[in-house]
Amino acid sequence: MAAESNGSLDLSVFLTGIPGLEAQHGWLSIPFFTVYIVAIVGNNLIMAAVQADPALHEPMYLFLSMLAVTEVGVSVSTLPTVMGILWFDAHQIDLDGCLAQMFFIHTFSCMESGVLLAMSYDRFVAIYNPLRYKAILTLPRIICMGLGITLKSVTLMAPLPVLLKQLPYCHTNVLSHSYCLHSDLIQLPCADTKLSSILGLAIVLATFGLDSLLIIVSYVLILYTVLGIASGEGRRKALNTCVSHICAVLMYYVPMIGVSVMHRAAKHASPLVHTLMSSVYLFVPPVLNPIIYSVKTKPIQQGIFTLFSCKRKLL
């Protein structure tokens, strides 16, 4: 049995790299760093294009900017430890730093889920009541929705690191990923973690569970509304405006469900499989969402083109 440490003062946590591929960390750093660059640059381009182009100051694109903010936040939260392991073999992190990283990863993930829900509401209003679309989703209301999503996420996630900080820890503090997650950290204390576990489950149900349910309800109402449109061309155009958002929702929730199933139903699977599933969940949406929205949404393409044209003129 591992010895118990006196509190959490000066406690270090050992992060795991990519199991079985430790010797290839140097080479693996190239695709991982490329993924980070694409995610951060791509999402910042979308934010800059929306800000610079007045034609993009509409509800749909303002929500897309919010989504880009959350995805940059997730990427920046994991980058220091992931690249630290791959570049410098820096596996150790102090407990406070680990708890801070956990808080930011889960907070931005929770915000992303909330923004995806807001975007589904935006698509419903645009299709159900297009004439009053801009009157319903005014700028003050959109700002209030963004602030509400942020406040909800911070408030729900704040107790998690506080509760974990109070617990005594064993000297064997090895996590199974290159970053700190609540599901990993809750396994480390040498004390009863039932309260933290129940709180974590309640937060998952109140955020990701409720958000996904409401997104499904939104799309049931959207489908019902679309089927009421007389012309086939009108139905096609209405559904086409939802394609990018549907892709974003699937890329976010399918890997999340996969990770959850793996943790419960495939506990004895290779550690490499668990690592890959978690990496897909955290890294794929920030990379693919800006690409999908840039390809599928012509106003975003034009906004990015205008952004570069303006910069070229200034030079």
SVG drawing of the C-alpha trace seen along z (x, -y; Angstrom):
<svg xmlns="http://www.w3.org/2000/svg" viewBox="-46 -50 60 56">
<polyline fill="none" stroke="black" stroke-width="0.4" points="0.0,0.0 1.3,-3.4 2.3,-5.7 0.0,-8.7 1.4,-12.2 0.7,-14.9 -1.8,-17.0 -1.1,-18.2 1.7,-20.6 4.5,-20.4 3.0,-17.3 3.9,-16.4 1.9,-14.5 3.4,-12.3 1.8,-12.6 2.0,-9.7 3.0,-10.2 1.9,-8.0 2.1,-4.4 4.4,-2.1 5.7,-4.9 7.9,-6.7 11.0,-6.3 9.1,-8.0 8.0,-11.1 10.4,-13.3 8.8,-12.4 5.3,-12.4 5.8,-16.0 5.7,-17.1 2.0,-16.0 0.9,-17.1 2.4,-20.5 0.9,-20.8 -2.5,-20.0 -2.1,-22.7 -1.0,-25.3 -3.9,-24.5 -6.4,-24.6 -5.2,-27.9 -4.5,-29.7 -7.7,-28.4 -10.0,-29.4 -8.2,-32.8 -8.8,-33.4 -12.5,-32.8 -12.6,-35.2 -10.6,-37.9 -12.8,-37.5 -16.0,-37.9 -14.7,-40.9 -13.3,-42.6 -16.2,-42.0 -19.5,-43.9 -21.4,-41.4 -20.5,-38.7 -22.0,-40.6 -25.0,-38.3 -26.1,-35.8 -24.9,-32.7 -21.3,-34.1 -21.2,-35.6 -22.0,-32.2 -19.3,-30.7 -16.8,-33.2 -17.8,-32.0 -17.2,-28.4 -13.8,-29.4 -12.9,-31.0 -13.7,-27.8 -11.7,-25.7 -8.7,-27.9 -9.1,-27.7 -9.1,-23.9 -6.1,-23.7 -4.1,-26.2 -5.0,-24.4 -3.5,-21.1 -0.6,-22.4 2.0,-23.1 2.0,-19.6 1.5,-17.6 4.3,-19.4 6.4,-19.5 6.3,-15.7 7.0,-15.2 9.8,-17.8 11.5,-17.8 10.3,-14.6 8.8,-16.8 6.4,-14.4 6.1,-16.0 3.7,-18.8 2.8,-20.1 -0.7,-19.4 -1.8,-23.1 -0.7,-23.3 -2.5,-20.1 -5.7,-21.2 -5.6,-24.5 -5.2,-22.7 -8.1,-20.4 -10.3,-23.4 -9.5,-25.2 -9.9,-22.0 -13.3,-21.1 -14.5,-24.8 -13.8,-25.4 -15.2,-22.0 -18.4,-22.9 -18.5,-26.3 -18.2,-24.5 -21.2,-22.3 -23.2,-25.4 -22.2,-27.3 -23.3,-24.3 -26.6,-24.4 -27.0,-28.1 -26.1,-27.5 -28.8,-24.9 -31.3,-27.4 -30.0,-30.0 -30.6,-27.5 -34.2,-26.8 -35.1,-30.5 -33.6,-31.1 -35.7,-28.3 -38.9,-28.6 -39.3,-32.4 -36.9,-33.9 -38.7,-37.2 -38.1,-37.9 -34.7,-36.2 -32.6,-39.3 -35.3,-40.8 -35.2,-37.8 -31.4,-37.2 -30.3,-40.8 -26.7,-41.6 -27.5,-42.3 -29.2,-38.9 -26.3,-37.1 -23.9,-38.8 -26.1,-37.7 -26.2,-34.2 -22.4,-34.1 -21.9,-35.5 -24.4,-33.1 -22.6,-30.1 -19.3,-31.4 -20.7,-32.0 -22.4,-28.6 -19.3,-26.8 -17.0,-28.5 -19.5,-28.2 -20.0,-24.5 -16.3,-23.6 -14.9,-25.7 -15.7,-23.3 -13.9,-20.4 -10.3,-21.5 -11.2,-23.0 -12.5,-19.6 -9.6,-17.7 -7.1,-20.1 -8.4,-19.3 -7.7,-15.6 -4.6,-13.7 -2.6,-12.0 -0.5,-8.9 3.1,-9.1 2.2,-7.1 0.5,-9.8 0.6,-8.7 -2.1,-9.9 -3.0,-8.0 -2.8,-11.0 -0.5,-13.9 -2.9,-16.4 -5.0,-16.5 -8.6,-15.4 -11.0,-15.0 -11.7,-11.3 -8.0,-10.7 -7.3,-12.9 -10.1,-11.5 -8.3,-8.1 -5.3,-9.5 -6.4,-10.6 -5.9,-8.3 -9.3,-9.2 -13.0,-8.9 -13.7,-10.7 -17.4,-9.9 -18.4,-13.6 -16.2,-14.6 -17.4,-11.7 -21.0,-12.5 -20.4,-16.2 -18.5,-15.3 -21.4,-13.1 -24.0,-15.7 -22.1,-18.3 -21.8,-16.0 -25.5,-15.4 -26.4,-19.0 -24.2,-20.3 -23.2,-17.8 -26.2,-15.5 -28.8,-18.3 -27.2,-20.2 -27.1,-17.2 -30.8,-16.4 -31.8,-20.0 -29.8,-19.9 -31.7,-16.8 -35.0,-18.5 -34.0,-21.6 -33.3,-19.4 -36.5,-17.5 -38.3,-20.9 -36.2,-22.0 -37.0,-18.8 -40.7,-19.3 -40.5,-22.9 -38.6,-22.0 -41.1,-19.2 -43.8,-21.9 -42.0,-23.9 -43.9,-23.5 -41.0,-23.6 -38.3,-21.0 -35.7,-23.7 -36.8,-25.6 -36.4,-22.4 -32.9,-21.8 -31.7,-25.3 -33.0,-25.2 -31.3,-21.9 -28.1,-23.0 -27.7,-25.9 -27.5,-23.2 -24.9,-20.9 -21.8,-22.6 -23.4,-22.7 -24.5,-19.1 -20.9,-18.2 -19.6,-20.2 -22.1,-18.5 -21.1,-15.0 -17.4,-15.8 -17.9,-17.0 -20.3,-14.4 -19.3,-11.2 -15.7,-11.1 -17.0,-12.1 -19.4,-9.2 -16.6,-6.9 -14.3,-8.0 -17.0,-7.4 -17.8,-3.9 -14.1,-3.0 -13.6,-4.0 -16.5,-1.8 -16.8,1.1 -13.2,1.5 -11.2,1.0 -8.7,3.7 -8.1,2.3 -4.6,1.2 -3.6,-2.1 -2.7,-3.4 -6.4,-3.0 -7.6,-5.0 -5.0,-7.7 -6.0,-7.9 -9.7,-8.1 -9.1,-11.0 -6.8,-12.7 -9.5,-12.5 -12.0,-14.1 -9.8,-17.0 -7.9,-17.6 -10.2,-16.8 -13.0,-19.4 -10.7,-22.4 -8.9,-21.4 -11.9,-20.3 -14.5,-22.9 -12.8,-25.9 -12.0,-23.9 -15.6,-22.7 -17.1,-26.2 -14.6,-27.7 -15.4,-25.2 -19.2,-25.0 -19.9,-28.7 -19.2,-31.1 -19.5,-34.3 -16.7,-32.9 -14.6,-32.2 -15.2,-35.8 -14.5,-37.2 -11.1,-35.4 -10.3,-36.5 -11.2,-40.1 -9.1,-39.9 -6.0,-38.9 -6.7,-41.5 -6.8,-44.3 -3.5,-43.1 -1.9,-42.9 -3.0,-46.5 -1.6,-47.7 1.7,-46.1"/>
</svg>
